[in-house]
Amino acid sequence: MKHQWHDLRDQLLRLDDHAEPEVIFKTLVAGFRKYRPQFSSGPFAYLRFARYFSMQAADYPVAQSTMRDAEFRHFKNCILGYDVWGDLNSIAGLLSETMERLVTLHIEQCCPRCRHEDFATYKSVATGQLVIQCAVCFHVEGRNSDAYAGGAITFASAADLRLPCRPPAIALPLPAHLSPRIRVDCAEMVDYNLVVLSHRDEETDSAGALHGFYRGMPVAIFDEDINEQGHPGYLVANGHAEPVVNPPPWAASARWLCRIDKTGVRHASAAG
């Protein structure tokens, strides 16, 4: 990981101190994609870095981010002091905090618990309700002090926040040149070779065939992806099914995992 970290760090340090948030975002995401296996394992997997791989700045409130000027200069000073040996958890935490700063809309509102005045906007996974979370004590409440029912939260998109954004992409079926596969969400990577396969005991593949899972069952999976040049395509992999023993907290209803084989996750073109 030393080479990968130094490469990403150098790319960030080359940016101007007054770089726009979109430029910072694209530099980070390009590095995560370039070194996908490394950023899908270890402490990065626990912080769900896989969800960043296919993110596009236009889909989130990146243009409104406070990660600019003095805040970005502070970030650059921080990464200068980190090296892989002994600091890997700190590197993961700093990069995760920076990405959250880039893709969440921050507002000044006094927290009723800790009195800090920095909330970030998210949404409920279950209901889509827009909520705010304190950046210090992580207290969550509905916007405008509305009641919040609880449960997992995720990033609110620019469309959720009614900000200018590009139209949502249309989900396309897996092209014929790729064998039938079960769709997964690569944002639900548990480790570099482990992804949530299903929240049920059976799934339908891209050809319409229904598959009931059992331990060790061979499975082929895919997800939509954007490559480093911004071109659409697919992530594909092969592996076998494993029942969930201890579900990750961000996917508590997961029932089956796919253990990806040694060929790993590969990018496949949409054009064949």
Secondary structure as UniProt FT lines:
FT   HELIX           2..13
FT   TURN            17..18
FT   HELIX           21..34
FT   TURN            35..37
FT   HELIX           38..40
FT   HELIX           42..46
FT   TURN            47..48
FT   HELIX           49..52
FT   TURN            53..54
FT   HELIX           57..59
FT   HELIX           61..64
FT   HELIX           70..80
FT   HELIX           84..103
FT   STRAND          106..107
FT   TURN            112..114
FT   STRAND          119..124
FT   TURN            125..127
FT   STRAND          130..134
FT   TURN            135..137
FT   STRAND          140..142
FT   HELIX           143..145
FT   STRAND          153..155
FT   TURN            158..162
FT   TURN            176..177
FT   STRAND          182..183
FT   HELIX           186..188
FT   STRAND          189..191
FT   TURN            192..193
FT   STRAND          194..198
FT   STRAND          202..204
FT   TURN            206..207
FT   STRAND          210..212
FT   TURN            215..216
FT   STRAND          218..226
FT   TURN            228..229
FT   STRAND          232..243
FT   HELIX           249..251
FT   TURN            252..253
FT   STRAND          256..260
FT   TURN            262..263
FT   STRAND          266..269
//
